[in-house]
């Protein structure tokens, strides 16, 4: 099982953590919501949870809870800017369908 970051995503997270002045990595998970059933959840981590699975990619630690891991296994996070829009992009091999707005998915 693995979660990876592109170099651009890792650089963005590292810069944000430095500006924030604290944090040890990124928490990556899923939550039930949206028209397709699930959406991604990202937040910065100050303290790990006891049951976290921890991955490291391009120098950044990624924390994933055990319930989210089966839905995220093999996912690569990228960070992109397109025109006025910027944000994380998810390449998840487990996704079977996404909603029209692109905010939720199902496996």
C-alpha positions in Angstrom: 0.0 0.0 0.0 1.3 3.5 -0.9 0.3 7.1 -1.2 2.7 9.4 -3.1 3.2 13.1 -3.8 4.6 14.7 -6.9 7.5 17.0 -6.4 5.2 20.0 -7.0 2.7 18.8 -4.3 5.5 18.1 -1.8 7.0 21.5 -2.4 3.6 23.2 -1.9 3.0 21.3 1.4 6.5 22.0 2.6 6.2 25.8 1.9 2.8 25.9 3.6 4.1 24.1 6.7 7.0 26.5 6.9 4.7 29.6 6.6 2.4 28.0 9.2 5.3 27.6 11.6 4.3 24.2 12.8 3.2 20.8 11.5 4.7 17.4 10.7 2.9 16.5 7.5 -0.4 16.2 5.7 -3.4 14.1 6.7 -5.2 12.6 3.7 -8.5 10.8 4.1 -12.0 10.4 2.7 -15.4 11.4 4.0 -18.9 10.4 3.0 -20.5 13.3 1.1 -21.3 14.6 -2.4 -23.4 13.2 -5.2 -21.1 10.3 -5.8 -20.6 9.2 -2.2 -17.1 10.2 -1.1 -14.8 13.1 -1.2 -11.2 13.7 -0.2 -10.2 15.4 3.0 -6.9 17.1 3.5 -5.6 18.8 6.6 -2.2 19.6 8.2 -1.0 17.4 11.0 0.5 18.7 14.3 0.2 15.4 16.2 -0.2 11.9 14.7 -3.1 9.6 15.7 -2.2 6.3 17.3 -3.6 4.2 14.4 -2.3 6.4 11.5 -0.5 4.7 8.6 2.4 7.0 7.7 3.9 7.3 4.2 6.7 9.5 3.1 7.1 10.9 -0.4 9.5 13.5 -1.7 10.4 14.4 1.9 6.8 14.9 3.2 5.0 12.6 5.6 1.4 11.7 4.7 -0.9 10.4 7.5 -3.8 8.2 6.6 -6.4 6.7 8.9 -7.1 2.9 8.5 -10.7 3.4 7.4 -9.6 5.7 4.5 -6.6 3.7 3.4 -8.5 1.1 1.2 -10.0 3.9 -0.8 -6.7 5.8 -1.2 -4.2 3.0 -1.8 -2.1 3.8 -4.9 -3.2 7.5 -5.0 -0.8 10.2 -6.2 -1.4 13.8 -5.2 -0.3 16.5 -7.5 -0.5 20.3 -7.2 -1.4 22.3 -10.3 -2.1 25.9 -11.3 -4.3 26.4 -14.3 -5.2 30.0 -15.0 -6.7 31.5 -11.9 -7.3 28.1 -10.4 -4.9 26.1 -8.3 -5.1 23.1 -6.0 -4.5 19.5 -5.4 -5.2 16.9 -8.1 -5.8 13.3 -7.2 -4.8 10.3 -9.4 -6.6 7.5 -7.6 -6.7 4.1 -9.3 -9.6 3.0 -7.1 -12.1 5.5 -8.5 -14.9 4.0 -10.6 -16.9 7.2 -11.2 -16.9 10.9 -10.3 -19.7 13.4 -10.1 -20.1 16.2 -12.7 -18.7 18.9 -10.4 -15.6 16.8 -9.7 -15.8 17.1 -5.9 -16.9 13.5 -5.1 -16.2 10.0 -6.3 -17.2 6.4 -5.8 -15.1 3.2 -5.7 
